[in-house]
Amino acid sequence: MIEAVTFDFWNTIARVPPDTMTEARRRAVAAACEECGVEVEAARLAASLEEVGSSYQRSWEAGDHFHPREGAEMLVRALGAEGAAGEMVAEAFLTAGRTAELLPAPEIGAALEELRRRGIRLGIVCDVGFSGGELCAACSTTGACSSTSQAGASPTRSATTSRRRRSSKRRWER
């Protein structure tokens, strides 16, 4: 008898529309730079964000952890932001995606509800990428993914062996 089932969060339970996170980071960092008086050309910002994404991707492929804070620090250095301005830019980068729209997978709510009805325990495995886990946690606590919170699912941070099979574009979007 099956007692428990685990699901990967990103691109299994939920996803964000393409380019949502990239654009949210670009807008947030640009606004922080403007507010702090850090002059940065759009092309430089885009290239700097792309380099952070590439570094994240290389770490992912090597199986090494790349903490979002490392990406923020890398971006701050690339943009030449210092002191309080650097802190604001880093915070903008780190929090940019917290309000992104989550799109639950078709019929995921019904599937999770049926598993719950059968008494099967659920687990959500998520490497969270650069999202910091807020979106994953919000899905399970607000009911955005239907019965995940009711079914006893608890978002956890974990690397999975299947992660290398996903496209790099989807991974960076987290």
C-alpha positions in Angstrom: 0.0 0.0 0.0 1.3 3.5 -0.9 1.6 5.5 2.3 3.2 8.7 0.9 3.9 10.5 -2.3 6.3 13.4 -3.0 6.1 16.0 -5.7 8.6 18.4 -7.0 7.2 21.9 -6.7 8.6 23.8 -9.7 7.1 22.8 -13.0 5.2 19.9 -11.4 2.9 21.5 -8.9 3.3 25.1 -10.1 5.2 27.4 -12.4 5.5 31.1 -13.2 4.8 32.5 -16.6 8.0 32.6 -18.8 10.3 35.5 -18.1 8.3 36.6 -15.1 11.1 36.3 -12.6 13.8 37.7 -14.9 11.6 40.8 -15.6 10.7 41.2 -11.9 14.4 41.2 -10.9 15.3 43.6 -13.7 12.5 46.1 -12.7 13.2 45.8 -9.0 17.0 46.3 -9.3 16.6 49.2 -11.8 14.2 50.9 -9.3 16.6 50.3 -6.4 19.5 51.8 -8.5 17.5 54.8 -9.4 16.4 55.4 -5.8 20.0 55.1 -4.6 21.4 57.3 -7.3 23.4 54.4 -8.8 23.5 55.1 -12.6 23.4 51.9 -14.6 22.6 51.5 -18.3 19.9 49.0 -19.2 22.3 46.9 -21.2 24.8 46.7 -18.3 22.0 45.7 -15.9 20.7 43.0 -18.3 24.3 41.7 -18.9 24.9 41.6 -15.1 21.7 39.8 -14.4 22.5 37.3 -17.2 26.0 36.7 -15.7 24.4 35.9 -12.3 22.0 33.5 -14.0 24.9 31.9 -15.9 26.8 31.4 -12.6 23.7 29.9 -11.0 23.3 27.6 -14.0 27.0 26.5 -13.9 26.7 25.7 -10.2 23.5 23.8 -10.8 25.1 21.7 -13.5 28.1 21.0 -11.2 25.8 20.0 -8.3 27.1 22.9 -6.2 24.9 25.1 -4.1 24.7 28.7 -5.2 23.0 30.7 -2.6 20.8 33.6 -3.7 22.8 35.9 -1.5 25.9 35.0 -3.6 24.0 36.1 -6.7 23.0 39.3 -5.1 26.5 40.1 -4.0 27.8 39.3 -7.5 25.2 41.7 -9.0 26.1 44.4 -6.5 29.8 44.2 -7.5 29.0 44.1 -11.2 26.9 47.3 -10.9 29.4 49.1 -8.7 26.9 49.7 -5.9 28.4 50.3 -2.5 27.3 50.7 1.1 23.6 51.3 1.6 23.0 51.4 -2.1 24.5 47.9 -2.5 22.3 46.7 0.3 19.2 48.1 -1.4 20.2 46.6 -4.8 20.8 43.2 -3.1 17.5 43.3 -1.3 15.7 44.2 -4.5 17.2 41.3 -6.3 16.5 38.9 -3.5 12.8 39.9 -3.0 11.8 40.7 -6.6 9.9 37.5 -7.2 8.0 37.2 -4.0 4.7 38.4 -5.5 5.0 36.6 -8.8 1.9 34.9 -10.1 1.9 31.2 -9.5 0.2 29.0 -12.1 -0.8 25.7 -10.6 -0.5 22.6 -12.8 -3.8 21.6 -14.5 -5.8 19.3 -12.1 -3.1 19.4 -9.4 -5.7 20.4 -6.8 -7.9 17.5 -7.6 -5.0 15.1 -7.6 -3.7 16.3 -4.2 -7.3 16.2 -2.8 -7.8 12.7 -4.0 -4.5 11.6 -2.4 -5.5 13.3 0.9 -8.9 11.7 0.7 -7.2 8.3 0.5 -5.1 9.1 3.5 -1.8 9.3 1.6 0.7 11.6 3.1 2.2 14.3 0.8 5.6 15.8 0.6 6.7 18.7 -1.6 10.4 18.7 -2.5 11.8 22.0 -3.8 15.2 23.3 -4.5 13.7 26.8 -4.6 16.4 28.3 -6.8 16.5 32.1 -6.4 12.9 32.4 -5.3 14.0 31.9 -1.7 11.1 29.5 -1.2 8.5 32.2 -0.5 6.4 31.2 -3.5 6.5 27.5 -2.6 5.5 28.3 1.0 2.8 30.6 -0.2 1.3 27.9 -2.4 1.1 25.5 0.5 -0.1 27.9 3.1 -2.6 30.0 1.1 -4.2 27.2 -0.7 -3.1 28.5 -4.1 -2.3 25.0 -5.0 -5.5 23.8 -3.5 -5.1 21.1 -0.9 -1.4 21.1 -0.4 -1.7 22.7 3.1 -4.6 20.6 4.0 -2.8 17.4 3.0 0.0 18.0 5.4 2.6 19.0 2.7 5.5 20.8 4.0 7.9 22.7 1.6 11.5 21.7 2.1 14.7 22.7 0.5 16.3 19.7 -1.2 18.4 19.1 -4.3 17.0 16.4 -6.6 18.7 14.1 -9.1 16.2 15.0 -11.7 17.1 18.7 -11.6 19.6 18.4 -14.5 16.9 17.2 -16.8 15.1 20.6 -16.7 15.9 23.3 -19.2 18.2 26.1 -18.0 15.6 28.7 -18.8 13.0 27.2 -16.5 15.6 26.8 -13.7 16.7 30.5 -13.8 13.0 31.5 -13.7 12.7 30.3 -10.1 
